[in-house]
């Protein structure tokens, strides 16, 4: 065991957590539990970056529990959440990240039950080196650009931390020591059987090196010297649902319940306008123009402003939620969580809402995803089948150009059939060449 002295972590990069004997209840409010466990990590001298990474994982429990109407956290809830996250391994994130989530939720459960964390916690590599400081600046740059979600930034940090950990262990701490030979040695150290992990590490490393060069921090653009990554993830067709299926999903929501009113309004915005989950979370009262019956917002992902007509069914769903479902609070966001302190819904929360509604609707979702983007894909496909021209669909979805929208052309089977060409007939004499021995 290695102790923490004066807030400095022993060089092993592994610590064992221990604490005074203090047992919390076997069930507790998750926000209170996270708050106390976070204070515990601070008391043990963990770095702020490590604590933030761990607590960000813990906080993902909040929208999950809310959407399942769970008020108190327990070990069983933790296990259910882990199983829920592991379902998406290989689809939304890597196996390694899934195991990280599993470990961190286990630490929270252990703290709740015993007041201590005896599990081994592997600390994030030190960012104190020159390479590490600029790596953090690179992540801050991506965060401040507003183009990436916290979920994406957290994954980027994970992949780059693998690179930084190698550099620290080999005493490569200054940018002047960063050469293509050193980088190639690092890439050679990666497990070649984990092709997806290697792919993501090279991709993020390429962006980091480009950032260093563009900001005159290194003279040579090392990003151009990285090896070509041959990994290609198998392309999947977007998950889509028919208009009838979507109507069934929306009508299955219990609109007598306050949360049901909120969920119905969110589903209407997702299915009728194809909004992204991030735009649902960021929707404020100032975006709703009741006088002119439209919604005007700037998309979180693209920063492109869009204006959408506020149709009767969508407007009525929002009004019903505001009048009879939304808790009283001063937050300017339209959609808030159903549990005090009534913070705005999160992208994770919106995902949970949609998945829960699909599950309760009882429709066959075999082989299809049930998230907000499935509704976005479905809207585009429905509009194509209804002969809406591509530029109009581009405007509705808020794409920067029609290139992104062309993805959905692959799903319009009826129109694709009209493009099929007949196979031209082959003259009988073709097969009689060489005395009927053409294929010999």
KOLTIDREN-693445 format. One record per residue (C-alpha): x, y, z; residue in one letter. Coordinates in steps of 0.1 Angstrom, whole numbers, plus 5000, padded with zeros to 4 digits. Example, Ala and Ser with C-alpha at 12.3 -4.5 7.8 and 13.67 -1.06 7.14 Angstrom:
512349555078A513749895071S
***
This chain:
500050005000X501250354992X500250645013X499350995002X501651255019X501051625016X498551574988X501151404965X500451064951X503050794953X504750724919X503050394914X500050574900X497850344921X496350424955X494150234980X491350434994X490550395031X488650605056X487250615091X484550365098X481350545090X478450355075X475750525054X472250385049X471950105024X469750335003X470150715000X469451004977X471950984950X472751354949X473651354986X475651034981X477651174952X478351494972X479751315002X481751064981X483251354962X484351524995X485851195004X487951184973X489151544980X490151445015X492251165001X494251404980X493251294945X493851534917X491051754907X491151614871X490751254885X487951354908X486051534880X486451234857X485050994884X482251224896X481151284860X480450914857X478550914890X476351214880X475151014850X473050814875X470851114882X468951124849X468850744847X467150724881X464751014874X463550854842X462950534860X461150714888X463750594914X464250824944X466850634964X470150474953X471050124963X473449854952X470749694931X470150024913X473850044907X473949694892X470949774869X472650094857X475849914850X473949644830X472149934811X475450094802X477149774792X474349704767X475749994746X479449864746X480649844710X477850074699X478250394718X481550334734X484450094738X484749784760X487449964781X485150254788X482350024798X484649864824X485650204837X481950284843X481449954860X484350014884X483350374892X479750284900X481150004922X483150254942X480050464948X478150164961X481050064983X481250414998X477450415005X477650075022X480850125043X481950485041X485250365025X486650284991X489049994993X489149944956X492250024937X491750354918X494050414889X494850784888X494850984856X498451044843X500051364855X499351664833X502151864850X504551804821X504752054792X503151794769X500451734795X499652104800X499252164763X497151844761X494751994786X494752324767X493852124736X490851964754X489852304767X489952434732X487652164720X485352214749X485152594744X484452544706X480952424717X480952164690X481551864712X479451724741X480951654775X480551284766X482851324736X485351534755X485551274782X486350994757X488951214740X490551274773X490650894780X492350814746X494951094750X495650994786X496950664772X499450854751X500351084780X500850794804X503350644780X505250974776X505451024814X506750664820X509450724794X510451074807X509251244775X507851554792X508851844768X507451924734X511051944720X511451574729X508351474709X509551314677X508051074652X510350804665X508950844700X505450854688X505950534667X507350354697X504250454716X501950324688X503949994688X503149954725X499449944719X497649614719X497249524682X494249304690X492249614702X491849774668X489050004678X491050144707X494150194685X491950374659X490550624684X493950684699X495550764665X492650984655X492851194687X496651204687X496551334651X494251614661X496451704691X499651714670X497851924644X496752164672X500352194684X501652274649X498952524641X499652714673X503452724666X504252494695X506152244674X507952314641X507052004623X503551894616X503851544631X500251474625X501051414588X503751154597X501450934617X500850594601X497650534581X495050364602X493450084582X490650024608X487250084594X484150034615X481449854596X478950114584X475450074597X472250194582X470450434605X467650294626X464250414614X460650384623X457450434603X455050714610X452550464624X455150324648X456150674660X452450764665X452050444686X455150544707X453850894713X450350784721X451550534747X452750804770X450650864801X449751234798X447951244831X451351224848X453551544851X456551354838X454451204811X453451554799X457151644798X458051334780X455251374754X456351724746X459951614742X458951324719X456851564698X459851794693X462151504685X459751324661X458151634643X461251844639X464151594642X465851804669X468951664685X468951584722X471451864729X468952114714X466151974736X468252034766X469252384756X465752494747X464752804766X461553014769X463253284747X463353024718X459553004718X457953284698X454253234706X453153554688X454653434654X454153064662X457752954656X460752814673X464052994667X467252844681X470952804674X471952444672X474352324698X476352094675X476652304643X476052664658X473752714628X470452904636X467252744625X463652854626X460752604628X457052654626X455352594660X452552354649X449352314668X450151964681X453652054693X452452384708X449652224727X452051954741X454452224753X451652434769X450152134786X453552054802X454152414812X450752464828X450252124844X453551934844X456552154849X457552214886X457752564897X461352694894X463252994881X465252804855X464952954820X465152614803X461852464791X462452114802X463752034837X464251724858X461351604879X463351584912X464551884932X466552104926X464952084891X467952134869X467652124831X467351784815X470651634802X471351464769X471651144789X468251214804X466651264770X468150934759X466650764789X463250924783X463050804747X464250454755X461750424783X458850534760X459850294733X460050014758X456550094772X455050124738X455549754730X456549794694X459149564679X462549734680X464649434671X467849544654X466949904658X468150174683X465650354704X467450684710X466651044700X468651014668X466450724656X463550974656X465651224636X466550954611X462950844609X461751204601X464251234573X463150904558X459450984561X459951324544X461851154515X459050904510X456551194509X458651344480X459951634500X463051774481X466451724497X467252104503X464052134523X464851834545X468351984549X466752304563X464452114586X467251904601X469552204603X472352044583X475152274570X474652144535X472851864516X475851634517X474951524553X471251474542X472251244513X472850974539X469150914540X468850854503X470050494510X466850434530X464350544504X463950194489X460950284467X462850564450X465950354446X463950094428X463150354402X466850404395X467450034388X468549954353X467449644334X470149394326X470749404288X470049084269X473048884258X473048744222X472948364219X476148374199X478048504229X477848164246X478847974214X482248134212X485247894207X482847624197X480747654228X483747624250X483847984261X484247924298X486947654295X
***
